[in-house]
Amino acid sequence: MKEILSAAENFLYENKGLELSCPILVCPFCQKELIACYNSLSCKRCELCYPIQHGIMDFLLEKECYWVSGAFSHESKNYEQRYQSLEKAKNYNLQKKKEATLSEGKIIEKLLEAQGKTKFLLDVPCGGGRLSYFLEKNTQYLIEADIAYGQLLYGQKNFQSAIPKIYLRTSALRLPLKDNSIDAAVCIRLSHHLHSEQERILLIRELLRVSSRFVILSFNDSYAFKNIYRGWKKRLEKNTMSMDEIARIANDFHADLLCAPNTGFMRTHRYALLIKRENSNIILKEE
C-alpha cells in the first residue's frame, strides 16, 4: 500500500501529470485550450478554472449543462456525492468481488493485446482502480477518470503502478480531451446505468471522439440467457443493449463493432470492441 505523499512529492507528482496531459487536454465545455497555472488549469475562452489537488485535475464543476437531463443525472450525482471521501471509497472497493474483477480483467486484457500497445489509454469510470493492473500492461500512460474524488484518491494511494498515470475528475459524457488525442478508451460497467438511447449515444460518441484507434465498452446484453429469463418473469430492471444497437450507433460515428465477447454463458455483460475507421473524425456542434 502506498504511503501518503509528502508535500514535495505531491508537487512533483502533480507537475508530472500536468506535463504529460497538457497537450491533450481541453476545456470540457467549449473545447478550447487550457493554460496551466499554479495548482489549476484555466480556459482561454470561457475563463473557467479547474483546480488540481493531490495530482487530480478536477473538471467536474457545478454547472447545469454538465449533466445530461434525465435519470442518469440524478444517479451520477448520488454516486459522486456518496464517494467523495477516501474512507467511503475504500469500503466500496473492499466489497467488490475479486473473481468478477479477475474474469473481467482477463477478457479486457485480451482485447487490448490484440490491438497492440497504446501510448495514452483512458479508463472511465475507473472507480478505485480495480482494472488498472490489466490496463497498464498495454499502454505507456494510463488516464484514470471518475466523477467521485474519493475513488480517484483510493486508486492513487492503494495501487502501485509501473507506468505514469493521469487522474481526472470528470464525467464520461463530457471529457476534457481533444479529438483523437488518445489511442483508446475503456469504459466498463457504465452503459447499463444510462436510462435512454440518447444517453447511450452520447457516451459512445464521446468515447469515439477522443479515441484515435478503438474503444472497449461493456454493456448489459438484451439477449443474454439470464436477461431473457428475467424478461419472462418481470420487466428488466437494468438497462440493456443489443449488439445490433451497439453496431448501429458505432457506425453512425464511423466505427465498426469487431467483436463482443462475454465471460460465460450465465453472464449478462459483453465487452464490445469498436474500431475507428481510418481518417474519421467525430464532428461536434458547438453548444
Number of C-alpha atoms within 10 A of each C-alpha: 7 10 7 11 12 9 10 8 13 15 15 13 19 19 17 15 19 22 12 15 20 15 13 17 21 23 26 20 19 14 20 16 21 23 15 16 12 8 17 16 25 18 20 15 13 12 12 15 19 19 17 21 12 17 24 23 24 22 24 23 14 8 8 8 10 17 17 16 12 12 12 16 14 13 12 18 13 12 12 20 13 15 21 17 17 19 13 14 22 18 11 15 16 10 8 11 9 11 9 10 13 14 14 20 18 15 17 23 18 12 18 23 15 9 14 9 15 19 12 22 25 27 23 27 23 25 26 28 23 17 20 21 15 18 22 21 18 21 21 15 22 24 22 25 28 24 26 29 27 24 28 29 23 20 23 22 15 15 15 12 13 11 11 15 24 23 28 28 26 24 22 20 20 20 26 26 24 19 22 18 15 22 18 27 25 24 22 22 16 16 21 19 18 22 16 14 13 11 18 21 20 17 22 22 21 21 28 27 23 25 26 22 20 26 28 23 24 24 25 23 23 19 15 19 14 14 21 15 12 13 14 9 9 9 9 14 10 13 16 20 20 15 17 10 13 21 17 15 19 21 16 12 20 18 23 19 21 11 16 19 14 20 15 10 9 11 14 19 23 25 25 24 24 26 23 23 15 10 7 15 17 17 10 11 5 7 6
